[in-house]
């Protein structure tokens, strides 16, 4: 059954380019490893598998996978997840930013919640539904990427803040976080892509009275509409064909803690009343259940979209979400933070790749500080990684940082269209169209992708191709 479903998933999407580089599957069942590798192939450039958790830890320490699927039980007859939890701790010690999804044939709310409290990003149950597997692993990989994108990585249980920056703009953000975190007020985080909205959500949770409970993240831009109810509300055994066991939804998994709704602006209009009902009643009804379940969660949301647009977003839901708004400044408005962020990223990548730590000459640093960084902190991190890999000599040179390709140009002059018309280079023309669409839509990936006739994943891949 696993292999048939996985093959159907693979052959149905083989034309799509992968969104991420590496996924690692750790399971002692040969069929599970093979089926996971086939099912996840459209999402990752490489799906590595191993039956040995010890080997997995070594791989993670050296290669930093985008996502890890870890079996909860390895010993024959074990059902309590204890062995999986021990290896989960070892993985997070090797890579505190690792996005780990636990897999188990013995699904229960207790094991799932315990795994997430100990640092797992999410869980899937065997036998799985391939759509749900892909959605869960995609969310985990995106979360792992955002952990590395906006500042230093915080290991589970670490007390220090993961938000870097002492500029006046960031001081205002920290002040709002400190005032808001101890309350149960719903928070809406606004900001361009790459500014670190997920890190703000984590900081709000870390400083809240709910910090000992779970922070559960849902990327609403990655959850298929057909899976929305099951993902958020859960389901009971027998609710649909593949519902072979009760499964807690994300909201129930966050009970007592914080629910982070990323990309809230991408929630389709017809699904918004369901979320509004949860916020008003503080209860969910799993798919197939006859009775609702009370939940106690704090809602933190994030978006780069304009939620004031009534054609796209219900205003009653917006007012429920934004008791407090925290707007993250783009990197161009917090240039004083660039030296600290750059130093942190360069040191991290030098250690990761076993490279020499090089100095950043004053002239190079001045040019980096003056750059507008349209991709914000995420773009700065990518530039630092590239520089560490390619630099030669004892100090970094400006050429080591891809400013020419990563920079979005200033708004075009009236003569620019004629210049473009005379330029028949396809790569440059494609890059210019993408830049124009991104600027037109305020760097909202979903709306820019729609105008370009691309999926979000395809746009991200083209942005990566062109250094955007």
WOCOR-V250726 format. One record per pair of residues at least 4 apart in sequence whose ideal C-beta (glycine too) atoms are under 8 Angstrom apart, sorted by sequence separation. I is the first residue (numbers start at 1). J is the second residue. D is the distance in whole Angstrom. If there is no record, write none. Layout:
i & j & d
I & J & D
I & J & D
//
This chain:
i & j & d
1 & 5 & 6
2 & 6 & 6
3 & 7 & 6
4 & 8 & 6
5 & 9 & 6
6 & 10 & 6
7 & 11 & 6
8 & 12 & 6
9 & 13 & 7
10 & 14 & 6
29 & 33 & 7
30 & 34 & 6
31 & 35 & 6
32 & 36 & 6
33 & 37 & 6
34 & 38 & 6
35 & 39 & 6
36 & 40 & 6
37 & 41 & 7
40 & 44 & 6
52 & 56 & 7
53 & 57 & 7
54 & 58 & 7
55 & 59 & 6
56 & 60 & 6
57 & 61 & 6
58 & 62 & 7
59 & 63 & 6
60 & 64 & 7
74 & 78 & 7
78 & 82 & 7
81 & 85 & 6
82 & 86 & 7
83 & 87 & 7
84 & 88 & 6
85 & 89 & 7
86 & 90 & 7
87 & 91 & 6
88 & 92 & 6
89 & 93 & 6
90 & 94 & 7
91 & 95 & 7
92 & 96 & 6
94 & 98 & 7
107 & 111 & 7
108 & 112 & 7
109 & 113 & 6
110 & 114 & 6
111 & 115 & 6
112 & 116 & 7
113 & 117 & 6
114 & 118 & 6
116 & 120 & 5
124 & 128 & 5
128 & 132 & 6
129 & 133 & 7
130 & 134 & 6
131 & 135 & 6
132 & 136 & 6
133 & 137 & 6
134 & 138 & 6
135 & 139 & 6
136 & 140 & 6
137 & 141 & 6
138 & 142 & 6
139 & 143 & 6
140 & 144 & 6
141 & 145 & 6
142 & 146 & 6
143 & 147 & 6
144 & 148 & 7
145 & 149 & 6
146 & 150 & 7
154 & 158 & 5
165 & 169 & 8
166 & 170 & 7
167 & 171 & 7
168 & 172 & 7
169 & 173 & 7
170 & 174 & 6
171 & 175 & 6
172 & 176 & 7
173 & 177 & 6
174 & 178 & 6
175 & 179 & 6
176 & 180 & 6
177 & 181 & 6
191 & 195 & 4
196 & 200 & 6
197 & 201 & 7
198 & 202 & 7
199 & 203 & 6
200 & 204 & 6
201 & 205 & 7
202 & 206 & 6
203 & 207 & 6
204 & 208 & 6
207 & 211 & 7
219 & 223 & 7
223 & 227 & 6
224 & 228 & 7
227 & 231 & 5
228 & 232 & 6
229 & 233 & 5
230 & 234 & 7
235 & 239 & 4
239 & 243 & 4
243 & 247 & 7
248 & 252 & 4
249 & 253 & 7
250 & 254 & 6
251 & 255 & 8
254 & 258 & 6
263 & 267 & 8
267 & 271 & 6
268 & 272 & 7
271 & 275 & 7
272 & 276 & 6
273 & 277 & 6
274 & 278 & 7
275 & 279 & 7
276 & 280 & 6
277 & 281 & 6
278 & 282 & 7
285 & 289 & 5
289 & 293 & 8
303 & 307 & 6
305 & 309 & 8
309 & 313 & 6
310 & 314 & 8
313 & 317 & 7
314 & 318 & 7
315 & 319 & 6
316 & 320 & 7
317 & 321 & 6
318 & 322 & 6
329 & 333 & 4
330 & 334 & 8
331 & 335 & 7
334 & 338 & 8
337 & 341 & 6
338 & 342 & 6
339 & 343 & 6
340 & 344 & 6
341 & 345 & 6
342 & 346 & 6
343 & 347 & 6
344 & 348 & 6
345 & 349 & 6
346 & 350 & 6
347 & 351 & 6
348 & 352 & 6
349 & 353 & 6
350 & 354 & 8
360 & 364 & 5
361 & 365 & 7
362 & 366 & 6
363 & 367 & 7
364 & 368 & 6
365 & 369 & 6
366 & 370 & 6
367 & 371 & 7
373 & 377 & 8
375 & 379 & 3
376 & 380 & 7
377 & 381 & 6
378 & 382 & 7
379 & 383 & 6
380 & 384 & 6
381 & 385 & 6
382 & 386 & 6
383 & 387 & 6
384 & 388 & 6
385 & 389 & 6
386 & 390 & 6
387 & 391 & 5
393 & 397 & 7
396 & 400 & 5
402 & 406 & 5
403 & 407 & 5
412 & 416 & 3
415 & 419 & 6
416 & 420 & 6
417 & 421 & 6
418 & 422 & 7
419 & 423 & 7
425 & 429 & 6
426 & 430 & 6
427 & 431 & 6
428 & 432 & 6
429 & 433 & 6
430 & 434 & 6
431 & 435 & 6
432 & 436 & 6
433 & 437 & 6
434 & 438 & 6
435 & 439 & 6
436 & 440 & 6
437 & 441 & 6
439 & 443 & 8
444 & 448 & 6
445 & 449 & 6
446 & 450 & 6
447 & 451 & 7
448 & 452 & 6
454 & 458 & 4
455 & 459 & 7
456 & 460 & 6
457 & 461 & 6
458 & 462 & 7
459 & 463 & 6
460 & 464 & 6
461 & 465 & 6
462 & 466 & 6
464 & 468 & 8
27 & 32 & 5
50 & 55 & 5
60 & 65 & 6
73 & 78 & 4
78 & 83 & 6
106 & 111 & 7
107 & 112 & 7
115 & 120 & 4
116 & 121 & 7
128 & 133 & 5
148 & 153 & 6
165 & 170 & 4
166 & 171 & 7
180 & 185 & 6
191 & 196 & 8
205 & 210 & 7
206 & 211 & 5
218 & 223 & 7
223 & 228 & 6
230 & 235 & 5
235 & 240 & 7
238 & 243 & 6
248 & 253 & 5
254 & 259 & 4
267 & 272 & 6
278 & 283 & 7
307 & 312 & 8
308 & 313 & 8
310 & 315 & 6
313 & 318 & 6
329 & 334 & 5
350 & 355 & 5
360 & 365 & 5
374 & 379 & 7
375 & 380 & 8
391 & 396 & 5
396 & 401 & 7
398 & 403 & 7
412 & 417 & 7
423 & 428 & 6
424 & 429 & 8
438 & 443 & 5
443 & 448 & 7
449 & 454 & 5
454 & 459 & 5
463 & 468 & 4
27 & 33 & 5
41 & 47 & 6
50 & 56 & 5
59 & 65 & 7
73 & 79 & 6
92 & 98 & 6
116 & 122 & 7
147 & 153 & 6
154 & 160 & 7
191 & 197 & 5
205 & 211 & 6
229 & 235 & 8
237 & 243 & 6
261 & 267 & 8
278 & 284 & 6
285 & 291 & 7
306 & 312 & 8
307 & 313 & 5
331 & 337 & 7
349 & 355 & 7
350 & 356 & 7
373 & 379 & 5
391 & 397 & 7
423 & 429 & 7
441 & 447 & 4
449 & 455 & 6
462 & 468 & 8
25 & 32 & 8
40 & 47 & 5
73 & 80 & 8
91 & 98 & 5
104 & 111 & 6
116 & 123 & 7
154 & 161 & 8
163 & 170 & 7
180 & 187 & 6
190 & 197 & 8
236 & 243 & 7
237 & 244 & 6
285 & 292 & 4
286 & 293 & 7
305 & 312 & 7
308 & 315 & 8
331 & 338 & 7
350 & 357 & 5
373 & 380 & 6
375 & 382 & 7
441 & 448 & 5
449 & 456 & 5
452 & 459 & 7
25 & 33 & 5
60 & 68 & 7
73 & 81 & 6
75 & 83 & 6
92 & 100 & 7
115 & 123 & 6
124 & 132 & 7
154 & 162 & 4
189 & 197 & 5
223 & 231 & 5
235 & 243 & 5
237 & 245 & 5
251 & 259 & 6
267 & 275 & 7
284 & 292 & 6
285 & 293 & 7
305 & 313 & 8
350 & 358 & 8
360 & 368 & 8
440 & 448 & 7
454 & 462 & 7
27 & 36 & 7
50 & 59 & 7
72 & 81 & 4
74 & 83 & 5
91 & 100 & 6
102 & 111 & 8
124 & 133 & 6
153 & 162 & 7
223 & 232 & 8
230 & 239 & 8
237 & 246 & 5
250 & 259 & 7
283 & 292 & 4
284 & 293 & 6
387 & 396 & 6
391 & 400 & 5
420 & 429 & 7
449 & 458 & 7
37 & 47 & 4
73 & 83 & 6
74 & 84 & 7
102 & 112 & 7
152 & 162 & 6
163 & 173 & 7
205 & 215 & 4
230 & 240 & 8
236 & 246 & 5
283 & 293 & 6
308 & 318 & 7
347 & 357 & 6
390 & 400 & 6
438 & 448 & 5
441 & 451 & 7
446 & 456 & 6
449 & 459 & 4
25 & 36 & 5
36 & 47 & 7
48 & 59 & 7
72 & 83 & 8
73 & 84 & 6
112 & 123 & 4
151 & 162 & 5
163 & 174 & 7
189 & 200 & 5
235 & 246 & 7
281 & 292 & 8
283 & 294 & 5
284 & 295 & 6
307 & 318 & 5
346 & 357 & 7
437 & 448 & 4
440 & 451 & 7
445 & 456 & 6
448 & 459 & 6
25 & 37 & 6
37 & 49 & 6
56 & 68 & 7
72 & 84 & 4
88 & 100 & 6
111 & 123 & 8
124 & 136 & 5
150 & 162 & 8
151 & 163 & 6
152 & 164 & 6
189 & 201 & 6
234 & 246 & 7
235 & 247 & 6
282 & 294 & 6
283 & 295 & 6
346 & 358 & 8
368 & 380 & 8
420 & 432 & 6
36 & 49 & 7
71 & 84 & 6
72 & 85 & 8
102 & 115 & 4
123 & 136 & 8
124 & 137 & 8
150 & 163 & 8
151 & 164 & 4
202 & 215 & 6
218 & 231 & 7
230 & 243 & 8
234 & 247 & 5
282 & 295 & 6
387 & 400 & 4
56 & 70 & 7
70 & 84 & 6
88 & 102 & 7
122 & 136 & 5
151 & 165 & 8
163 & 177 & 8
187 & 201 & 8
201 & 215 & 7
218 & 232 & 7
234 & 248 & 5
235 & 249 & 8
261 & 275 & 8
282 & 296 & 7
307 & 321 & 8
346 & 360 & 7
386 & 400 & 7
387 & 401 & 5
434 & 448 & 8
437 & 451 & 5
445 & 459 & 6
25 & 40 & 8
34 & 49 & 8
234 & 249 & 3
282 & 297 & 8
307 & 322 & 8
368 & 383 & 8
386 & 401 & 7
437 & 452 & 5
445 & 460 & 7
33 & 49 & 4
107 & 123 & 8
201 & 217 & 8
233 & 249 & 4
386 & 402 & 6
23 & 40 & 5
33 & 50 & 8
48 & 65 & 7
53 & 70 & 7
70 & 87 & 6
122 & 139 & 7
187 & 204 & 6
230 & 247 & 7
232 & 249 & 5
234 & 251 & 8
278 & 295 & 8
343 & 360 & 8
384 & 401 & 8
33 & 51 & 7
70 & 88 & 6
84 & 102 & 6
102 & 120 & 5
107 & 125 & 4
121 & 139 & 8
122 & 140 & 6
231 & 249 & 6
232 & 250 & 5
233 & 251 & 6
234 & 252 & 5
342 & 360 & 7
383 & 401 & 5
434 & 452 & 7
100 & 119 & 7
101 & 120 & 7
104 & 123 & 7
107 & 126 & 8
121 & 140 & 4
198 & 217 & 7
230 & 249 & 7
231 & 250 & 6
232 & 251 & 5
233 & 252 & 8
383 & 402 & 6
433 & 452 & 7
23 & 43 & 7
84 & 104 & 7
100 & 120 & 5
101 & 121 & 6
102 & 122 & 8
103 & 123 & 7
105 & 125 & 7
279 & 299 & 7
301 & 321 & 5
383 & 403 & 7
23 & 44 & 4
30 & 51 & 8
53 & 74 & 7
70 & 91 & 7
81 & 102 & 7
100 & 121 & 6
101 & 122 & 5
102 & 123 & 4
103 & 124 & 5
104 & 125 & 6
105 & 126 & 4
299 & 320 & 8
301 & 322 & 8
22 & 44 & 6
25 & 47 & 6
27 & 49 & 8
44 & 66 & 7
99 & 121 & 5
101 & 123 & 6
102 & 124 & 8
103 & 125 & 8
104 & 126 & 7
105 & 127 & 8
121 & 143 & 6
181 & 203 & 7
299 & 321 & 6
18 & 41 & 8
20 & 43 & 6
21 & 44 & 7
22 & 45 & 7
23 & 46 & 7
24 & 47 & 8
25 & 48 & 7
26 & 49 & 8
28 & 51 & 5
44 & 67 & 8
68 & 91 & 6
81 & 104 & 6
101 & 124 & 6
103 & 126 & 6
121 & 144 & 7
177 & 200 & 7
181 & 204 & 5
342 & 365 & 7
383 & 406 & 6
18 & 42 & 7
19 & 43 & 6
20 & 44 & 5
21 & 45 & 5
22 & 46 & 5
23 & 47 & 5
24 & 48 & 5
25 & 49 & 4
26 & 50 & 6
27 & 51 & 7
180 & 204 & 7
181 & 205 & 8
184 & 208 & 8
382 & 406 & 8
18 & 43 & 6
19 & 44 & 8
20 & 45 & 7
21 & 46 & 7
22 & 47 & 8
23 & 48 & 7
24 & 49 & 7
25 & 50 & 8
26 & 51 & 8
81 & 106 & 8
103 & 128 & 8
181 & 206 & 8
182 & 207 & 7
183 & 208 & 8
434 & 459 & 7
16 & 42 & 5
18 & 44 & 5
22 & 48 & 7
24 & 50 & 7
26 & 52 & 8
177 & 203 & 5
181 & 207 & 4
182 & 208 & 6
339 & 365 & 6
342 & 368 & 6
409 & 435 & 7
18 & 45 & 5
26 & 53 & 6
79 & 106 & 4
88 & 115 & 7
92 & 119 & 5
173 & 200 & 7
177 & 204 & 6
181 & 208 & 5
182 & 209 & 6
251 & 278 & 6
379 & 406 & 6
408 & 435 & 5
3 & 31 & 7
6 & 34 & 8
10 & 38 & 5
14 & 42 & 7
411 & 439 & 8
434 & 462 & 6
2 & 31 & 6
6 & 35 & 4
9 & 38 & 7
10 & 39 & 7
13 & 42 & 4
85 & 114 & 7
89 & 118 & 7
178 & 207 & 7
434 & 463 & 7
2 & 32 & 7
5 & 35 & 7
6 & 36 & 7
9 & 39 & 5
26 & 56 & 4
53 & 83 & 8
57 & 87 & 7
68 & 98 & 6
70 & 100 & 6
72 & 102 & 5
81 & 111 & 5
85 & 115 & 7
88 & 118 & 6
89 & 119 & 7
177 & 207 & 7
338 & 368 & 6
339 & 369 & 7
408 & 438 & 7
438 & 468 & 7
3 & 34 & 7
6 & 37 & 8
7 & 38 & 6
10 & 41 & 5
56 & 87 & 7
60 & 91 & 6
64 & 95 & 6
68 & 99 & 7
69 & 100 & 8
70 & 101 & 7
71 & 102 & 8
72 & 103 & 7
73 & 104 & 6
80 & 111 & 8
84 & 115 & 7
88 & 119 & 6
338 & 369 & 5
364 & 395 & 8
367 & 398 & 5
375 & 406 & 7
408 & 439 & 7
2 & 34 & 8
3 & 35 & 5
6 & 38 & 4
10 & 42 & 7
24 & 56 & 6
67 & 99 & 5
68 & 100 & 5
69 & 101 & 5
70 & 102 & 6
71 & 103 & 5
72 & 104 & 4
73 & 105 & 8
88 & 120 & 6
218 & 250 & 5
252 & 284 & 6
364 & 396 & 6
371 & 403 & 5
374 & 406 & 8
430 & 462 & 7
434 & 466 & 7
2 & 35 & 4
6 & 39 & 4
9 & 42 & 7
36 & 69 & 6
57 & 90 & 5
61 & 94 & 4
64 & 97 & 8
65 & 98 & 7
66 & 99 & 7
67 & 100 & 8
68 & 101 & 7
70 & 103 & 7
71 & 104 & 7
73 & 106 & 7
81 & 114 & 7
85 & 118 & 6
163 & 196 & 7
251 & 284 & 5
355 & 388 & 5
358 & 391 & 6
364 & 397 & 7
368 & 401 & 6
373 & 406 & 8
374 & 407 & 7
435 & 468 & 7
5 & 39 & 7
53 & 87 & 4
57 & 91 & 6
60 & 94 & 5
61 & 95 & 7
64 & 98 & 8
67 & 101 & 7
69 & 103 & 5
72 & 106 & 7
81 & 115 & 7
216 & 250 & 5
252 & 286 & 8
335 & 369 & 5
355 & 389 & 7
361 & 395 & 6
364 & 398 & 5
374 & 408 & 4
434 & 468 & 7
3 & 38 & 7
24 & 59 & 6
56 & 91 & 7
60 & 95 & 5
101 & 136 & 6
216 & 251 & 8
249 & 284 & 6
335 & 370 & 8
338 & 373 & 8
345 & 380 & 7
349 & 384 & 6
353 & 388 & 6
358 & 393 & 8
359 & 394 & 7
360 & 395 & 7
361 & 396 & 7
363 & 398 & 7
368 & 403 & 8
372 & 407 & 7
431 & 466 & 4
24 & 60 & 7
101 & 137 & 6
163 & 199 & 5
341 & 377 & 6
345 & 381 & 5
349 & 385 & 5
353 & 389 & 6
355 & 391 & 8
358 & 394 & 6
359 & 395 & 5
360 & 396 & 5
361 & 397 & 8
367 & 403 & 7
371 & 407 & 6
372 & 408 & 7
430 & 466 & 7
53 & 90 & 7
57 & 94 & 5
119 & 156 & 4
162 & 199 & 5
163 & 200 & 7
216 & 253 & 5
249 & 286 & 6
264 & 301 & 4
266 & 303 & 8
358 & 395 & 5
359 & 396 & 7
364 & 401 & 8
431 & 468 & 7
60 & 98 & 6
118 & 156 & 7
216 & 254 & 4
259 & 297 & 5
261 & 299 & 7
264 & 302 & 7
265 & 303 & 4
276 & 314 & 7
279 & 317 & 7
342 & 380 & 7
346 & 384 & 5
350 & 388 & 5
356 & 394 & 8
358 & 396 & 5
32 & 71 & 8
72 & 111 & 6
101 & 140 & 5
214 & 253 & 6
215 & 254 & 7
247 & 286 & 8
258 & 297 & 7
259 & 298 & 7
261 & 300 & 7
262 & 301 & 8
263 & 302 & 7
264 & 303 & 5
265 & 304 & 7
266 & 305 & 7
341 & 380 & 6
345 & 384 & 4
349 & 388 & 4
427 & 466 & 7
100 & 140 & 7
162 & 202 & 6
163 & 203 & 6
214 & 254 & 6
246 & 286 & 8
255 & 295 & 5
256 & 296 & 6
257 & 297 & 7
258 & 298 & 5
259 & 299 & 6
260 & 300 & 5
261 & 301 & 4
262 & 302 & 5
263 & 303 & 6
265 & 305 & 3
276 & 316 & 6
280 & 320 & 7
332 & 372 & 5
341 & 381 & 8
345 & 385 & 7
349 & 389 & 8
22 & 63 & 6
24 & 65 & 4
99 & 140 & 4
162 & 203 & 7
213 & 254 & 8
216 & 257 & 7
218 & 259 & 7
220 & 261 & 6
221 & 262 & 7
222 & 263 & 8
252 & 293 & 6
254 & 295 & 8
255 & 296 & 6
256 & 297 & 8
257 & 298 & 7
258 & 299 & 8
259 & 300 & 7
260 & 301 & 8
261 & 302 & 7
265 & 306 & 8
272 & 313 & 7
273 & 314 & 7
276 & 317 & 5
279 & 320 & 5
332 & 373 & 6
346 & 387 & 7
22 & 64 & 8
23 & 65 & 6
26 & 68 & 7
27 & 69 & 7
29 & 71 & 8
99 & 141 & 6
161 & 203 & 6
213 & 255 & 8
214 & 256 & 8
215 & 257 & 6
216 & 258 & 7
218 & 260 & 7
220 & 262 & 7
221 & 263 & 4
232 & 274 & 8
255 & 297 & 6
258 & 300 & 6
260 & 302 & 7
265 & 307 & 6
272 & 314 & 5
275 & 317 & 6
279 & 321 & 8
331 & 373 & 4
338 & 380 & 7
342 & 384 & 6
346 & 388 & 6
22 & 65 & 4
23 & 66 & 6
24 & 67 & 8
25 & 68 & 8
26 & 69 & 7
27 & 70 & 8
28 & 71 & 6
72 & 115 & 7
213 & 256 & 4
214 & 257 & 4
215 & 258 & 5
216 & 259 & 5
217 & 260 & 5
218 & 261 & 6
219 & 262 & 5
220 & 263 & 5
225 & 268 & 6
228 & 271 & 6
232 & 275 & 8
252 & 295 & 6
254 & 297 & 5
264 & 307 & 8
269 & 312 & 7
330 & 373 & 8
21 & 65 & 8
22 & 66 & 6
23 & 67 & 5
24 & 68 & 5
25 & 69 & 5
26 & 70 & 5
27 & 71 & 4
99 & 143 & 5
150 & 194 & 7
213 & 257 & 3
214 & 258 & 8
216 & 260 & 7
218 & 262 & 7
219 & 263 & 6
220 & 264 & 6
243 & 287 & 8
251 & 295 & 6
269 & 313 & 7
273 & 317 & 8
276 & 320 & 6
21 & 66 & 6
23 & 68 & 7
24 & 69 & 7
26 & 71 & 6
99 & 144 & 3
149 & 194 & 6
150 & 195 & 7
151 & 196 & 6
161 & 206 & 8
213 & 258 & 8
215 & 260 & 6
217 & 262 & 6
221 & 266 & 4
229 & 274 & 7
243 & 288 & 7
269 & 314 & 7
272 & 317 & 5
331 & 376 & 5
20 & 66 & 4
23 & 69 & 7
28 & 74 & 5
98 & 144 & 7
150 & 196 & 3
210 & 256 & 7
220 & 266 & 5
225 & 271 & 7
228 & 274 & 7
232 & 278 & 8
251 & 297 & 6
267 & 313 & 8
330 & 376 & 5
331 & 377 & 6
20 & 67 & 7
97 & 144 & 6
149 & 196 & 7
150 & 197 & 8
210 & 257 & 5
220 & 267 & 5
239 & 286 & 7
240 & 287 & 7
265 & 312 & 7
99 & 147 & 8
150 & 198 & 7
151 & 199 & 6
154 & 202 & 7
210 & 258 & 6
239 & 287 & 5
240 & 288 & 7
265 & 313 & 7
331 & 379 & 8
150 & 199 & 4
239 & 288 & 3
331 & 380 & 6
70 & 120 & 8
97 & 147 & 4
146 & 196 & 8
208 & 258 & 7
234 & 284 & 7
236 & 286 & 5
238 & 288 & 6
239 & 289 & 8
346 & 396 & 8
97 & 148 & 5
146 & 197 & 8
147 & 198 & 7
233 & 284 & 5
235 & 286 & 5
236 & 287 & 7
237 & 288 & 8
146 & 198 & 4
147 & 199 & 8
154 & 206 & 8
205 & 257 & 7
232 & 284 & 7
233 & 285 & 6
234 & 286 & 4
235 & 287 & 4
236 & 288 & 4
146 & 199 & 7
205 & 258 & 4
233 & 286 & 5
234 & 287 & 7
235 & 288 & 6
236 & 289 & 5
67 & 121 & 8
204 & 258 & 7
233 & 287 & 6
235 & 289 & 8
69 & 124 & 8
143 & 198 & 7
205 & 260 & 8
97 & 153 & 4
96 & 153 & 5
201 & 258 & 7
230 & 287 & 5
264 & 321 & 7
96 & 154 & 7
229 & 287 & 5
96 & 155 & 3
201 & 260 & 4
96 & 156 & 7
261 & 321 & 8
408 & 468 & 7
26 & 87 & 7
201 & 262 & 8
405 & 466 & 7
406 & 467 & 5
93 & 155 & 8
96 & 158 & 8
198 & 260 & 7
405 & 467 & 4
406 & 468 & 7
92 & 155 & 6
92 & 156 & 6
198 & 262 & 6
374 & 438 & 8
197 & 262 & 7
402 & 467 & 5
69 & 137 & 7
374 & 443 & 7
67 & 137 & 5
32 & 103 & 8
67 & 140 & 5
67 & 141 & 4
143 & 217 & 5
66 & 141 & 4
27 & 103 & 7
143 & 219 & 7
188 & 264 & 8
67 & 144 & 6
142 & 219 & 6
66 & 144 & 6
139 & 217 & 7
66 & 145 & 7
139 & 218 & 7
139 & 219 & 5
142 & 222 & 7
138 & 219 & 8
139 & 222 & 5
138 & 222 & 5
139 & 223 & 8
135 & 222 & 6
135 & 223 & 6
210 & 298 & 6
375 & 463 & 8
135 & 224 & 6
379 & 468 & 8
208 & 298 & 7
39 & 130 & 5
43 & 134 & 6
42 & 134 & 8
135 & 227 & 6
40 & 133 & 7
131 & 224 & 6
186 & 279 & 8
375 & 468 & 6
32 & 126 & 7
39 & 133 & 6
40 & 134 & 7
43 & 137 & 7
374 & 468 & 7
39 & 134 & 7
43 & 138 & 6
131 & 226 & 7
132 & 227 & 6
205 & 300 & 7
117 & 213 & 7
121 & 217 & 7
131 & 227 & 6
135 & 231 & 7
204 & 300 & 6
36 & 133 & 8
40 & 137 & 6
44 & 141 & 8
117 & 214 & 6
43 & 141 & 7
116 & 214 & 5
132 & 230 & 7
132 & 231 & 7
201 & 300 & 5
116 & 216 & 7
113 & 214 & 7
201 & 302 & 6
200 & 302 & 8
198 & 302 & 7
197 & 302 & 4
189 & 300 & 7
191 & 302 & 8
193 & 304 & 6
186 & 298 & 7
187 & 299 & 8
188 & 300 & 8
189 & 301 & 7
190 & 302 & 8
192 & 304 & 6
129 & 242 & 4
185 & 298 & 8
186 & 299 & 5
187 & 300 & 5
188 & 301 & 5
189 & 302 & 4
190 & 303 & 7
191 & 304 & 6
23 & 137 & 7
128 & 242 & 8
184 & 298 & 5
186 & 300 & 7
187 & 301 & 7
188 & 302 & 7
189 & 303 & 8
190 & 304 & 7
127 & 242 & 7
186 & 301 & 7
188 & 303 & 7
127 & 244 & 7
23 & 141 & 7
19 & 138 & 7
125 & 244 & 8
188 & 307 & 8
125 & 245 & 6
142 & 262 & 8
9 & 130 & 4
20 & 141 & 5
8 & 130 & 8
19 & 141 & 7
125 & 247 & 6
6 & 130 & 7
2 & 127 & 7
5 & 130 & 5
9 & 134 & 7
20 & 145 & 8
1 & 127 & 6
200 & 326 & 6
200 & 328 & 6
188 & 318 & 8
197 & 328 & 6
196 & 328 & 6
188 & 321 & 5
195 & 328 & 4
186 & 320 & 7
188 & 322 & 4
195 & 329 & 7
113 & 248 & 7
186 & 321 & 5
187 & 322 & 8
190 & 325 & 6
195 & 330 & 6
112 & 248 & 6
186 & 322 & 7
187 & 323 & 7
188 & 324 & 7
189 & 325 & 8
190 & 326 & 7
191 & 327 & 6
192 & 328 & 8
195 & 331 & 7
306 & 442 & 8
109 & 246 & 7
116 & 253 & 6
186 & 323 & 5
187 & 324 & 5
188 & 325 & 5
189 & 326 & 5
190 & 327 & 4
191 & 328 & 3
194 & 331 & 8
107 & 245 & 5
108 & 246 & 8
185 & 323 & 4
186 & 324 & 7
187 & 325 & 8
188 & 326 & 7
189 & 327 & 8
190 & 328 & 7
191 & 329 & 7
192 & 330 & 5
304 & 442 & 7
107 & 246 & 7
109 & 248 & 4
185 & 324 & 5
187 & 326 & 6
189 & 328 & 7
191 & 330 & 7
304 & 443 & 6
305 & 444 & 5
107 & 247 & 6
113 & 253 & 6
304 & 444 & 5
112 & 253 & 6
304 & 445 & 8
305 & 446 & 7
305 & 447 & 8
109 & 252 & 7
109 & 253 & 8
180 & 324 & 5
180 & 326 & 7
176 & 324 & 7
177 & 326 & 7
176 & 326 & 5
173 & 326 & 6
173 & 328 & 6
173 & 329 & 7
170 & 329 & 7
169 & 329 & 4
169 & 333 & 5
170 & 334 & 6
169 & 334 & 4
167 & 334 & 4
170 & 337 & 6
167 & 335 & 8
168 & 336 & 8
165 & 334 & 6
167 & 336 & 4
166 & 336 & 7
167 & 337 & 5
165 & 336 & 8
166 & 337 & 7
165 & 337 & 4
164 & 337 & 7
166 & 340 & 7
165 & 340 & 7
164 & 340 & 6
165 & 341 & 7
164 & 341 & 6
265 & 444 & 8
164 & 344 & 6
196 & 376 & 8
266 & 446 & 5
194 & 375 & 5
195 & 376 & 5
196 & 377 & 6
265 & 446 & 8
193 & 375 & 7
194 & 376 & 4
195 & 377 & 6
193 & 376 & 7
194 & 377 & 6
263 & 446 & 8
192 & 376 & 6
194 & 378 & 3
193 & 378 & 7
194 & 379 & 6
151 & 341 & 7
152 & 344 & 6
151 & 344 & 7
153 & 348 & 8
152 & 348 & 8
221 & 446 & 6
151 & 377 & 7
150 & 377 & 5
149 & 377 & 6
150 & 378 & 7
149 & 378 & 4
149 & 381 & 6
148 & 381 & 7
221 & 456 & 6
192 & 442 & 7
193 & 443 & 5
192 & 443 & 5
193 & 445 & 6
64 & 352 & 7
19 & 457 & 5
17 & 457 & 8
16 & 457 & 7
17 & 458 & 7
19 & 460 & 7
16 & 458 & 8
19 & 461 & 7
17 & 461 & 5
//
